[in-house]
């Protein structure tokens, strides 16, 4: 009762009849919790004077939501997880194939773009998936009109973010290449910008429609979108992103030998569309606030992923096969942490209001409490860690077989690889718990702000840990593929 009285005294006047949460990106007419009158009765969000029947009140987040059974969560997560794993294997094989193309040999900055663009696509698509999953779990996808408005606004927002962020990451790659190689040919600058913008906008536009259909179907068939949407966001995303980048870059590389009009025209077309996307987003109630407040996580994540790109650029020169396993490690870690992040964010939207954590919840917990036993988050974290172990074993062997034509994995490589991959996932899941609750306490919507940081950290940690694994193995003469005749 003390907690209820505190809630009423402090927040009733602010939340009576409407919700205004500028920093979280939640629209003005959106309720993350039911209204409460002075008697502690649940009220209808649409009509503050209408008392919710007792049967409906039991469904409200304030009264608690029935927990999913562990096997339900496992099945819902495992299927898209293994589908996503196939996508990461394909992404690694694409890199293993195109590393010898002319454009990758002559413009090394392309390797800096690879993790950054994959991370950007993952950030934008997974943020979209997380936002829409939260709206679905809050019951805001029952109206067709609202769904259309939500989808149009969010896809337009992703296009704005993709154009701006791809430009930034291409400039970052150019600067890095200039520092490391001391020079870059002028037309290559146009090539990098054009390829980055085209890859980011095209892949995001196509995959966002797939994501919307997955979330809408999940909601209709009573499947938790948090378990399905974020892994599927990356199931074909990485392979599509790497393929589009490689093909576009090689085509542009051949064209700029003759004329520069194609990259220039491509850049002009996308920049001329930018004001239109901005206008649509600004007029949409679901995305207006994100347009002005959602940039820091995305841009910051680009630079974090960019550091991972530098590691990739250097590692491919020394370790054959690194480019095959790097997308797998990064993709699996990013997929799993996004499942946990999306679930934690949805739980907070359902059980708390921005700025106040649920009862008995702390921002920082001991690692074993968030990963194994001691918190609600640990229940899902244990399953995700088990999936990581079995998934990485399967994906490692399959990728090796497809790349080499036979299984060449040595025991030492397998153990070292699994250790690094598992350490990456454990660290990401622990950081996810801290970051999500910290942002909620600061009244930042985790659906928009947390995932970019976590996936970018996944790219960086995965690249660095995998690089350390290759270095350690090389010190003992156990390099990947050294037993292949």
N, C-alpha and C positions, 0 to 999 in steps of 0.2 A: 504493500500500500504506500510505503514511503516513496518508493521509486515512481509509482503511478502519480502521486500528488506532485512530485518534482517535475514530472513530464508535463502535467496539466498546467501547473503554475508558469513554467518557463516557455512552453511551446504552443499552448492552446490559441493564444491571440494571434500568433504568426501563421498557424496552419488551419485556422477555421475557414473552411470553404475553399481554400486554394493553397497551392504550394509554390514558394519561390525559393529556389536553390540555385543561385547564379553560378557558383563555382563547380557544381557537379554536372551541369549539362542536362538536368532533368527539367522538362518543360513545366511551364507555369501551372497547367491544369493537371499535373500528374501527381499521384499519391504513391509514395513508397510504403506508407503505413495507413491504416484506417484512421479516421478522425475519432477523437474521444471527447465526450461531453463531460460536464463537471461532475456527473455521477459515475463516471468511469464506463459509460455504455459506448459500444462501438457504433459509429454513425456512418452512413453511406457517403463516400467521397463525392458523388455527384449531387447529393442533396443532404447538406449538413443537418437538416431537421428530420430526416428520415432515419429511424433506428433500424439497424440491420437485424433480421431475425436471428434467433439463437443458432439455427442450423447453419446459416451463412457466416455467423460470427466465428464459428469453429474453424472456418477456412482462412480467416484473416491471419496475416503474419504475426500480429501481436500475440495471438494465442498459441503460436507455435505451429510449425508445419511438420507433417509426418515425414520422417526420415526415409530415404530410399533404402531398400535392402541392399546388402553389399554385393550380392550376386547380380542384382539388376544393374547397379552402377558398373560392375566389372564387364558385363556383357555389352552395355551401351558404349563403354569407353574402348573396349578391346577391338571391336570390329572396325571402327574408323581408324583406330591407332595402327592396325596392321595394314589397312589400305593406305594410310599416310606413309607407312614405312616403305611400301612399294614405290611411292612417289619420291622419297628421299634417295632410294637406291637408284632410280632412274636419273635423278639430278646428278648424283655422283658419277654415273656412267657417262652422262652427257659431257661433264667436265673432263673426264678421262679421255673422251674422244676428240673434243674440240681444242684441247690444249696445244695441239700441233698445227692448228689452222694458222694461216698467215697473220690474221688480225691479232691473235693472241700472242704470237711470237714477236711481232713488230710493235704492238701497243700493249705493254705490260700493265698499264693502268686498268685494262679490262678486268684483270683478276681482282683489283681492289673493288670494282663495281659489283662483282658477283655476290659476296655475302651481304653487302649493303643493300642491293636491290632485292635479294631474296628476303632479307630481314625487313625491308620496307614493305614489301608486298605482304609478308606475314604479319607485321605490325598493323597495317591498315585493315587487312581482311579479318584478322582475329579481333581487333577492336570492334569492327562492325559486327562480327559474330557474337561477341560478348555483349554488346549493347542490345542487339536484337533478342538475344537469349534472355537477358534480364527483363526486357519488355514483355516477352512471351510468358515468362514465369510470373510476372506481375499481373497477367491477364489483360494486357493492352493490345493484343493482336486478334481480338474477337471481331472487331469491326473492320470490314473490307476497306472502307474509306481511310481509316486510320493506318491500316497496314500499307496502303499505297503511298500515303503521305510520308510515312516512316521510311519506306524503301527508297523513294525518290530523293528525299533529303539526305539519307545516309550514303547512297551511291554517288550523289553529286559531291558530298563532302569528301569522300574518298578520292574522287577525281581531282579536286582542288589540292588536297594533301599530296597526292601522287605527283602532280606536275611540279609543285614547289619543292617537295622533298627530293625528287629525282634530279632537279637542277642543282640543288645544294650538294647532293652526294657526288654528282659528276664533277663539280668544281673541286670538291675534296679530293677525288681521285686524281684530278689534273695537278693539284698542288703537291700531293704526295709523290706523283710521278716526276714532277719537276725537281723536287728536293732529292729524290733518290737517283734519278737518271740525269739530272741537271739540265734537261732540255726536253721539249715536246713540240713536234711539228704542228704548225698552226691549224691545218685542216683536221688534225686528230682531235682538237678541242671540239669542233663542231660535231664530229662523229660521236664522241663520248656523250655530249649533251643530248643529241638527237636520239641515240640508242637508249640512254637512261630514261628519258621522258616517254618514249614510245613503249618500252618494255613495261615500265611501271603502270602507265595508264591503261594499256591494252590488257595486261594480265589481271589487273584489279577489276576492270570493268566486266570482263567475262566471268571471273571467279566470284564476283560479288552477286551476280544473278544466281549462280549455282548455290551460293551460301544462303541467299534469301529463300530459295525453294526448299533447301534442306531444313532450315529453321521452321519455316511455315508448316512443312510436312510433319516434322517432329512434334510441333505443338498440336497439330490436329490428331496425331496418332498417340498422344499422351506419352511421348518420349521426352526426357529432359534434354533440351537443346544444348545445355552446358556440357553434357557428356559427348555429344555428337558433333556439334558445329565446329568447334575450334580445331579438333584433329582433322576434320574434312577440309577445313580452310587451307590446310597445308598438304592435303593428300596428293593433289596434282599441281599445287602451286609452285613448288620448288622446281620441278622438272619443266613446267611450262615457262617459268621465269628464265631459267638457264637456257632453254632451247630458243626462246624468242630473242634473248639477248645475243646469243651466239650467232644465230642466223642473220639477224638484223645487222650486227656489227660486221660480219663477213661481207654482206651485201653492200653496206655503206663503204666499207674499205675498198671494195673493187670499184665503186662508183666515183669516189673522190679522186681516184687516179685520173679521171677524165674531166669531171665537173663537180662543183660544190653545190649545185642548185637543189639537189634532193634533200640533204640534211638541213639546209637553210629553210626550204619550204616546209619540211616536217616540223621544225621548231616554231615557225611562224603560225602554222595551223593550230598547234596545241596552245600556244600562248594567247592566240586570239579567242580561243574557247574558254579561257580561264575566267574572264569577267562573267560569262553566262553561268558557269558553275557556281561562282561566288554569289550571284544574284539569287539563284535557286536555293542555295543553302541558307542565305540570309533571311529569306521569306519563309523558311520552314521552322516550325516551332520545336521540332525534335533535334535540330542540328545547329540552330543559330548560335547558341552559347559555345558550342564546341568549336565553331569557326574562329572565335577570338581567344579561346582559352586552351585549346588542345594542341598547340604547336610545340611547346617546350618538350614534352615527352618524345614526340616523333622526331624532331630535329636532334635532340640529345642522343636518341637511340641510333640515329644514322651514324654519328661520329663514333659511338661505341662499336657498332658493327663494322665501321670503316677500319678500326684498328685490327679487327679480325681479318679484314680483307688484306691488310698489309702483311699479316702473318701468313695468309694463304699465298700471296704474291711471292714471298720469300721461300716458303716451304716447298712449292712446286718445283723450284729450281734444284733442290737437294734431295727430295724424297719422292721417288716414284710410287704412285698409289695414294699419296696423301689426299689428292683432289677427289679420289673416289670415296673415301671414308669421311671426309670433312662434312659434306652435306648430310650424311646419315647421322653423325653425332649431333650436329647442330639442330637438324630437323626434329629428331626424336626428343631431345631435351626441350626444345621450344614447344613442341606439341603437348608434352606432358605438363609442363609448367602452366601452359595456357588453360588446360582443363581445370587445374587446381585454382588458378586465378579467377577464372570465370565463375566457378562454383562459390568461392569465397565472396566475390563481389555480389553475386545474386543473394547469398545468405544475408549479407549486411543490408542490402536493399529491402529484404523481406522482414528483418527482425530489428532494425535500428534506423535511426535518422542520422544524417550527416553530422559529424562532430561528436557523436556519443557512441561508444562501443557497447556491444551487448554485455550483460552482466557476467562477471568472472572471466572477462576476456582481456588479455594484455597484448600490447604491441609486440613486445619481445618475450619470447618463451625459450626454454632450453631446446636445443635441436631435437633431442629424442622425443620431446612432447609433441612437436609438430610433424615429425616424420614417422614415429612408431606408436607411442602410447601417451595419452595425457590430454589430448584435445580432439575436438570433432574433426578437425582438418587431418589428423593423423590417420583416421580410418581410410580416407581416400588416398593419402600419401603412401601408405603401405602397398596398396594395390598398384599404384603408379610405379613404385620402385620394382615390384615384381614384374610388371609389364616391361619395364626398361631392361631388366636383366634378360628375360627370355626373348624380347624383341631384338635387342642388340645382337644376341648370339645368332638368331635366324638371319637378320639383315646382313651381318658381317659375312657369314658363310655364303649367302646368295650373291651378294655383291662381288665377292672374291671369285666365285665360280663363273659368273657372267663376264667379269672383266678379264680373267686369266684363261677361261676355257676349261678349268679344272680347279679343284679345291687345293689351295696352296697354304692355307692358314696354319701356322705353327703354334704350338701350345703357348710359347712365351709371348708371341704377338697377341693371341687371343686373350690371355689373362691381363696383359698390360692394357690392351684396348678396352676390355670390359671394366677394369678398375677406373680408368680415366672417364669413361662414359657414365658410370654409376656415380662417381664423385661429382661430376657436373650436374646430374639430375638432382642429387641430394642437396647440393648447395643452392640450386635454383628453387627447389620446393621450399627450403627454409627461408630464402630471401623473399619468396612470394608471400609467405605468411606475414612477414614483417612489413613489407612494402604495402600490401593491401590494407592492413589495419592502420598503418601510419597515415596513408592517404585519406582513409575514411575519417580518421581523427582530425585531419586538416581540412575536412570538407571538400576533398577532391574526389571525383567519381573514379573509382579504380577501373571501371570498364574502359575509360578513355586514357587514363594516365599510367596505369601499372604495366599493362601488357607490352607496350613498346620497350620499356626499360628491361623487362624480364627476358623478352626474346632477344634483345640486343646483347644482354649479358650472356645469354645462352650461346649466341654466335661467338662472342669473344672467348668465353671460358672453354667452349668446345674446341675452337681453333687452337688455343694455347695448350690445353691438356693433351689434345691429339698430337700437337707438335712435340710436346715433351715426351710422349710415348715413343714417337719415331726417333727422337734423339737418344733416349735411353736404350732402345733396341739397337740402334746403330753403334753405340759404344761397346756392345757385346757381340757385334757382328751378326745380329739377328734381324736385319732389315727385312721389311715386307717384300716378298717375292724373290729373295736371294736364293731360294732352292728351286726356282723355275729354270729349267734347262733351255 
